[in-house]
Amino acid sequence: MDYRFWNEFHSNFYASVIFNSKKSKIVKMQYVDWEEMKETNEPEFNRVIKACENFVLSYLMSFRYNWNEEVLTQLHASFFCDIYTDEIH
């Protein structure tokens, strides 16, 4: 198994779906535009905004930088939000 991931699923998902899809929005989305999300006033977006504020992640997620695409795809392959325990892994 690839040492960069917690389990085989994350490794396979990264290799087969995310890394190989260069046109994917996942790769292109490098930061969150919170103002744009707030303007939509969508209930799902509002819950995400609130959760990220509660976990003090808003600044980190909106930070604009010339990211390494491979590292970004690794994050998206292994990110998990548990709505029942209100945890982000």
Phi and psi in degrees as a GROMACS rama.xvg file:
@    title "Ramachandran Plot"
@    xaxis  label "Phi"
@    yaxis  label "Psi"
@TYPE xy
-67.774  126.496  ASP-2
-63.746  -16.5542  TYR-3
-77.8909  -8.44747  ARG-4
-122.699  157.155  PHE-5
-74.1663  -33.0487  TRP-6
-150.76  176.061  ASN-7
-65.8807  -35.6413  GLU-8
-58.3662  -49.5468  PHE-9
-59.632  -42.5586  HIS-10
-62.6842  -46.8944  SER-11
-66.4722  -41.136  ASN-12
-61.5715  -43.7054  PHE-13
-60.7735  -50.2373  TYR-14
-68.9079  -39.3583  ALA-15
-92.9217  -29.8184  SER-16
-108.943  -57.1913  VAL-17
-77.1226  -54.6841  ILE-18
-65.5368  -33.0751  PHE-19
-84.1454  -5.04396  ASN-20
-106.357  77.4856  SER-21
-60.7054  -25.7776  LYS-22
-88.0175  2.20807  LYS-23
-65.1465  142.175  SER-24
-65.3591  -27.2036  LYS-25
-59.3898  -43.3159  ILE-26
-70.3336  -38.1611  VAL-27
-77.2099  -27.9527  LYS-28
-78.8354  109.537  MET-29
-108.795  -14.5922  GLN-30
-156.12  163.664  TYR-31
-100.977  130.245  VAL-32
-93.6987  91.5321  ASP-33
-61.0165  -37.372  TRP-34
-63.1394  -41.7258  GLU-35
-63.6274  -41.9319  GLU-36
-63.7091  -41.5977  MET-37
-64.9026  -36.6423  LYS-38
-64.2126  -27.5325  GLU-39
-70.07  -27.9362  THR-40
52.1494  38.4663  ASN-41
-85.6367  137.766  GLU-42
-56.5842  -42.0954  PRO-43
-64.4641  -44.2207  GLU-44
-61.7634  -41.9124  PHE-45
-60.9958  -38.1915  ASN-46
-67.1904  -40.3843  ARG-47
-63.7458  -45.7394  VAL-48
-58.0465  -47.0415  ILE-49
-62.7963  -44.7034  LYS-50
-62.4816  -42.9797  ALA-51
-67.3766  -36.0312  CYS-52
-65.8017  -40.9615  GLU-53
-63.158  -35.7725  ASN-54
-91.2749  6.36155  PHE-55
55.2093  46.0912  VAL-56
-108.088  -8.6541  LEU-57
-57.6217  -47.5796  SER-58
-63.6088  -46.318  TYR-59
-59.6102  -42.9812  LEU-60
-74.5388  -18.38  MET-61
-100.784  0.243924  SER-62
-65.6007  124.936  PHE-63
-98.068  124.728  ARG-64
-156.115  157.294  TYR-65
-79.3656  82.4461  ASN-66
-70.2113  151.944  TRP-67
-75.6987  117.35  ASN-68
-62.0289  -34.2816  GLU-69
-65.7318  -41.5976  GLU-70
-65.6758  -40.697  VAL-71
-62.2191  -42.495  LEU-72
-67.668  -32.9411  THR-73
-63.4465  -41.5763  GLN-74
-60.1537  -47.7193  LEU-75
-66.8013  -27.9382  HIS-76
-73.0654  -27.0083  ALA-77
-113.377  -4.13486  SER-78
-68.7623  137.831  PHE-79
-147.037  131.772  PHE-80
-114.923  118.105  CYS-81
-96.1413  104.63  ASP-82
-71.5968  -21.2231  ILE-83
-79.3665  -33.8249  TYR-84
-104.241  -0.824195  THR-85
57.5029  47.9097  ASP-86
-125.445  150.344  GLU-87
-118.013  129.846  ILE-88
